[in-house]
Amino acid sequence: MRAERVDVLVSGGGVAGLAAAAAFGSAGFAVLCVDPAPPVTAREAEGADLRTTAFLQPAREVLARSGLWERLAPEAEPLRIMRIVEESGPGRLTAHDFDSAELSDEPFGWNLPNWLLRREMAARLADLPAVSFRPGLATRAILPRDAEALVTLSDGSRIAARLVVAADGRGSTLREALGIGVITLRYGQKALAFAVTHPIPHDGVSTEIHRSGGPFTLVPLPDWQGRPSSAVVWMERGPEALRLAQLPEDAFEAAASDRSCHLFGPLTLASRLTLWPIISQIARRFHGPRTALMAEAAHVVPPIGAQGLNMSLADLACLLDLAEADRAGLGNPAMLAAYDRRRRPEAAARLAGIDLLNRASMAGAAPLRDLRGRALGLLHGARPVRRALMRAGLGAVAAPAARSAAPVSSSS
């Protein structure tokens, strides 16, 4: 059987993989994107991803280069303030605001539901003549050669690609086939993801509440059925998360309202619940012969500070810059070594910082919570430090060629 030839094969049709296919297709490369399952593109459909993604300011550039931002902007909810709320004692709450107005007239970022992202990204791929998106196909094997990689798909067909982009998730088939190991940290946590409505408007404020077990984050969404709405990521220790997920709806709403400290009034479920394991993971290298690992195939972090998918878009921006700088060298060893050199140290530093934040947020003992609160107060109280923290939070998406960065954002 003769192999079909493309410039880029993207393995994985999640948000990161679809974005990669759109980016390379918009840049004029011939692209094939495959995924074992069709994207679920409706909120109420079985299997819909009800999590949301907060795109930070620098992410907008790579989305614009991909022809995606003009489709997403009308649906996006701006995030103007990041509010961290600490329980400083029984019944006592301390709030620290990080305001995007300190840095620019732009919001920190924009929040969108993942199911909607898949819908708009799949529609963009359909508009690109050089891109073929074939859901229902998985990558089964890879045979790297000097000038290309020969990839076998689940239907037995073979694809010859100059560059293979492994965006096939934390259990990446391609990463394992290439023998690339990972370092994994486990926390014994799970995250509940769901949407709520509430009587008190969010006013564009993303609110992260720290008590114990992990953060409870409410990220602004557009109004739902005439009421203010937010996406929630509730991180808890595994047994407690499982117990919460099994509660009757009214009991769960009461527990969620209590965990939110009633800052927005009583919370009403506006979606079903989904449950996700929390780990940190990083590949020992981000490349193999003719292959670049990106997104969760390369790194996985807890959903804190909107870093997850924004790190993935930083991977994509780096790959795209390298590909456009030397089109003839697409997928060659020099390009892939440069990608690994630029992205892996940055991702490792991000992972270490988020790991520390997550472990601090899990603290249940009062002295540890007090120490956490005092440290946050000191960091927030010094304006230069506060501004530096906000800029550092946005830097996760900056392209390698030093594009401008700005503030922090909320959970993804």
C-alpha positions in Angstrom: 0.0 0.0 0.0 1.3 3.4 -1.0 1.7 6.0 1.7 -0.2 9.3 1.6 2.2 12.2 1.9 1.7 15.3 4.0 3.9 17.9 5.6 2.5 17.6 9.1 0.5 14.8 10.8 -1.2 15.9 14.0 -2.1 12.9 16.2 -4.9 14.1 18.6 -8.1 16.0 18.0 -8.5 17.7 21.4 -8.3 21.4 21.7 -4.5 21.5 21.4 -4.4 19.1 18.4 -7.1 21.0 16.5 -5.3 24.3 17.2 -2.1 22.8 15.8 -3.8 21.6 12.7 -5.4 25.0 12.2 -2.1 26.8 12.8 0.0 24.7 10.4 -2.8 24.7 7.8 -3.2 28.4 8.0 0.6 28.7 7.4 0.3 26.8 4.1 1.5 23.4 5.2 -0.4 20.2 4.1 -1.8 18.8 7.3 -3.6 15.6 8.3 -5.2 15.5 11.8 -6.5 12.2 13.3 -8.2 11.3 16.5 -9.9 8.1 17.6 -13.2 9.9 18.5 -15.1 12.6 16.7 -15.1 15.9 18.6 -18.2 16.4 20.8 -19.4 19.9 19.9 -22.6 20.4 21.8 -22.9 21.3 25.5 -25.6 18.7 26.3 -24.2 15.8 24.2 -22.9 12.7 25.8 -19.1 13.0 26.4 -19.0 16.8 26.1 -16.0 18.3 27.8 -17.6 20.7 30.3 -14.3 22.2 31.4 -13.4 25.7 30.2 -10.2 27.2 29.0 -8.9 30.6 29.9 -6.8 31.9 27.0 -4.3 34.4 28.3 -3.4 37.5 26.4 -0.4 36.1 24.5 -2.5 33.1 23.4 -4.6 35.4 21.2 -1.7 35.8 18.8 -1.3 32.2 17.9 -5.1 31.8 17.7 -5.2 34.8 15.3 -2.4 33.3 13.2 -4.5 30.2 13.0 -7.6 32.0 11.8 -9.4 30.9 15.0 -9.6 34.1 17.1 -12.2 35.8 14.9 -14.4 32.7 15.4 -13.9 32.5 19.1 -13.9 36.2 20.2 -17.7 36.7 20.0 -18.2 33.7 22.4 -15.4 34.6 24.8 -16.0 36.0 28.3 -13.3 38.5 29.4 -11.4 37.9 32.6 -10.4 41.3 34.1 -9.6 40.4 37.7 -8.0 37.4 39.3 -9.2 37.2 42.9 -7.6 34.8 45.4 -9.6 34.3 48.6 -8.0 32.7 51.6 -9.8 31.4 54.7 -7.7 33.3 57.3 -9.6 31.8 60.3 -13.0 30.4 61.2 -15.5 32.5 59.3 -12.8 35.0 58.2 -11.9 35.5 54.5 -9.1 37.6 53.0 -9.3 38.5 49.3 -6.4 39.6 47.1 -7.2 41.1 43.7 -4.8 41.0 40.7 -6.3 43.5 38.3 -5.4 43.5 34.6 -5.8 47.3 34.5 -2.5 47.6 36.3 -0.8 46.3 33.2 -2.9 47.4 30.2 -6.4 48.1 29.0 -6.8 44.5 28.0 -8.3 41.8 30.2 -6.0 39.0 31.4 -7.6 36.6 29.1 -10.9 35.2 27.8 -12.8 32.1 29.0 -14.5 29.6 26.6 -16.1 26.2 27.1 -14.0 23.3 25.7 -16.9 21.8 23.8 -17.4 25.2 22.0 -13.7 25.4 21.2 -13.9 22.0 19.5 -16.9 23.1 17.5 -15.3 26.3 16.2 -11.9 24.7 15.6 -13.4 21.8 13.6 -15.3 24.4 11.6 -12.1 26.2 10.9 -10.4 23.1 9.7 -13.2 22.4 7.3 -12.5 25.9 5.7 -8.8 25.1 5.1 -8.2 23.3 1.8 -4.7 22.0 2.9 -6.1 20.4 6.0 -7.8 17.0 6.3 -9.4 16.1 9.6 -10.3 12.4 10.0 -11.9 11.6 13.3 -12.4 7.9 14.0 -8.7 7.1 13.2 -5.9 6.6 15.7 -2.1 6.3 15.3 -1.0 2.8 15.8 2.8 2.7 14.9 5.5 5.1 13.7 8.7 4.3 11.7 11.0 7.3 11.5 13.2 7.7 8.5 15.8 10.3 7.5 13.4 12.5 5.5 10.0 11.6 7.0 8.2 9.4 9.4 5.9 6.6 8.2 2.8 6.4 10.5 0.4 3.5 10.5 -3.2 4.4 11.3 -5.9 2.2 12.9 -7.5 1.5 9.5 -4.2 0.1 8.2 -3.5 3.1 6.0 0.0 4.7 6.1 1.0 8.3 6.2 4.4 9.7 5.3 4.9 13.0 7.2 7.9 15.3 7.4 6.8 16.3 10.9 4.6 14.3 13.3 3.0 16.4 16.1 2.1 14.1 19.1 -0.9 15.9 20.7 -2.4 12.6 21.8 -2.7 13.2 25.5 -1.0 12.2 28.7 -1.0 8.5 27.7 0.5 9.3 24.3 0.7 6.3 22.0 3.4 8.0 19.9 5.5 9.0 22.9 5.4 5.4 24.1 6.2 4.1 20.6 9.3 6.3 20.5 10.4 5.1 24.0 10.3 8.5 25.6 9.8 8.2 29.4 7.9 10.5 31.7 8.3 11.8 35.3 4.9 11.7 37.1 3.8 13.3 40.4 0.5 12.1 42.0 -1.4 14.1 44.5 -4.3 11.8 45.4 -6.6 14.5 44.1 -9.5 14.7 41.6 -11.2 17.7 40.1 -14.9 18.1 39.7 -15.7 20.3 36.7 -19.2 21.7 36.1 -21.1 25.0 35.3 -23.3 26.9 37.7 -25.6 29.9 37.7 -25.7 32.3 40.7 -27.7 35.4 41.6 -24.7 37.7 42.2 -22.9 38.7 38.9 -19.2 37.7 38.6 -18.3 41.1 36.9 -15.5 39.5 35.0 -13.8 38.4 38.1 -12.2 34.9 38.3 -12.3 33.8 41.9 -10.0 31.1 43.3 -10.9 30.1 46.9 -8.4 28.3 49.1 -9.3 26.4 52.2 -8.1 22.8 52.1 -8.0 19.9 49.7 -7.3 22.2 46.7 -8.6 25.3 45.2 -12.3 25.9 44.3 -12.3 28.2 41.2 -15.1 30.0 39.6 -14.3 31.3 36.1 -16.7 33.8 34.4 -19.0 32.5 31.6 -21.6 34.4 29.6 -25.1 34.4 31.2 -27.0 31.2 31.0 -30.8 31.3 30.7 -30.8 34.9 31.9 -28.7 34.3 35.0 -25.0 35.0 35.7 -22.9 31.9 35.1 -19.5 30.5 36.0 -17.4 27.4 35.2 -16.2 25.7 38.3 -13.2 23.5 38.9 -13.3 22.0 42.4 -10.2 20.1 43.4 -10.4 17.8 46.4 -8.7 14.7 47.7 -9.8 11.6 45.8 -12.2 10.0 48.3 -13.9 13.3 49.1 -14.3 14.2 45.4 -15.9 10.8 44.8 -18.2 11.3 47.7 -19.3 14.7 46.4 -19.9 13.4 42.9 -22.3 10.9 44.3 -24.4 13.4 46.2 -28.0 14.1 45.2 -28.2 17.3 43.2 -29.6 19.5 45.9 -27.1 18.2 48.4 -24.3 18.8 45.9 -25.5 22.4 45.2 -25.5 23.0 49.0 -22.0 21.7 49.4 -20.7 23.7 46.4 -22.4 26.9 47.8 -20.7 26.3 51.1 -17.3 25.6 49.5 -17.7 28.9 47.5 -18.2 30.7 50.9 -21.5 31.9 49.4 -19.6 34.7 47.6 -22.0 34.6 44.7 -25.1 33.4 46.6 -26.5 29.9 46.2 -25.0 28.0 43.3 -27.3 26.1 40.9 -26.0 23.4 38.7 -26.2 24.3 35.0 -24.5 21.2 33.6 -23.6 17.6 34.5 -20.6 16.8 36.6 -17.3 15.5 35.2 -14.5 14.1 37.3 -10.8 14.3 36.4 -7.6 12.9 38.1 -5.0 15.4 39.0 -1.3 14.7 38.3 1.8 16.6 37.2 3.8 14.9 34.4 6.6 15.9 32.1 8.3 13.9 29.3 12.0 13.3 29.6 12.4 14.9 26.2 9.9 16.7 23.9 11.1 15.2 20.7 11.9 12.0 18.9 12.9 11.3 15.3 10.7 13.5 13.0 8.3 13.9 16.0 7.5 16.8 18.4 5.6 16.2 21.6 3.2 19.0 22.6 0.4 19.6 25.1 -0.4 16.8 27.5 1.8 14.3 25.6 4.7 16.6 26.8 3.5 18.0 30.1 0.5 17.8 32.4 -0.2 20.2 35.3 -3.0 20.7 37.8 -5.7 23.2 36.7 -4.2 26.2 38.6 -3.5 29.6 37.1 -4.8 28.8 33.5 -1.4 27.3 32.7 -2.4 23.9 31.1 -3.6 24.7 27.6 -1.7 28.0 27.6 1.5 26.0 27.9 0.3 23.9 25.1 -0.2 27.0 22.9 3.3 28.1 23.8 4.5 24.7 22.4 2.5 25.4 19.3 3.8 28.9 18.8 7.4 27.7 19.2 6.9 24.9 16.6 5.2 27.2 14.2 7.9 29.8 14.4 10.6 27.2 13.8 8.7 25.7 10.9 8.1 29.0 9.2 11.7 30.1 9.7 13.0 27.1 7.8 10.3 25.4 5.7 12.8 23.1 4.0 14.0 21.9 7.4 10.5 21.0 8.7 10.9 18.1 11.1 14.7 17.8 10.8 16.9 17.1 13.8 18.0 20.7 14.2 14.4 22.0 14.3 13.4 19.4 16.9 16.4 19.9 19.0 15.7 23.7 19.0 12.1 23.0 20.0 13.2 20.8 22.9 15.8 23.3 24.1 13.3 26.2 24.1 10.2 24.5 25.5 11.3 21.8 28.0 13.1 24.0 30.5 10.2 26.5 30.5 7.7 23.7 30.9 9.7 22.1 33.8 9.9 25.5 35.6 6.1 26.0 35.2 5.4 22.5 36.5 7.6 23.0 39.5 5.9 26.3 40.4 2.4 24.9 39.9 3.3 21.8 41.9 4.3 24.0 44.8 1.1 26.1 44.6 -1.0 22.9 44.5 0.7 21.4 47.5 0.2 24.7 49.4 -3.4 24.8 48.5 -4.0 21.3 49.8 -2.8 22.3 53.3 -5.4 21.5 55.9 -3.6 22.3 59.2 -4.3 25.8 60.4 -0.6 26.8 60.9 0.1 25.8 57.3 -2.9 27.7 56.0 -1.9 30.8 58.0 1.6 30.6 56.5 0.2 30.3 53.0 -2.1 33.3 53.6 0.8 35.5 55.0 3.0 34.6 52.1 0.3 35.5 49.6 -0.4 38.8 51.5 3.3 39.7 51.3 3.5 39.0 47.6 0.3 40.8 46.8 1.2 43.8 49.0 4.3 44.9 47.1 3.2 46.5 43.8 6.3 45.7 41.8 6.2 42.1 43.0 2.4 41.9 42.2 3.0 43.2 38.7 5.9 40.8 38.1 3.7 37.9 39.2 1.0 38.9 36.8 3.4 39.2 33.9 5.0 35.9 34.8 1.6 34.2 34.8 1.0 35.3 31.2 4.5 34.4 30.0 3.6 30.7 29.7 2.2 31.4 26.2 4.8 33.8 24.9 6.3 32.6 21.6 10.0 31.7 21.9 11.1 34.7 19.8 10.2 36.8 22.8 6.7 38.1 22.1 5.3 40.6 24.7 3.6 39.2 27.7 1.3 40.5 30.4 -0.8 39.3 33.4 -2.1 36.2 35.2 -5.5 34.4 34.8 -7.8 31.8 36.2 -8.1 28.1 36.1 -8.4 26.3 32.8 
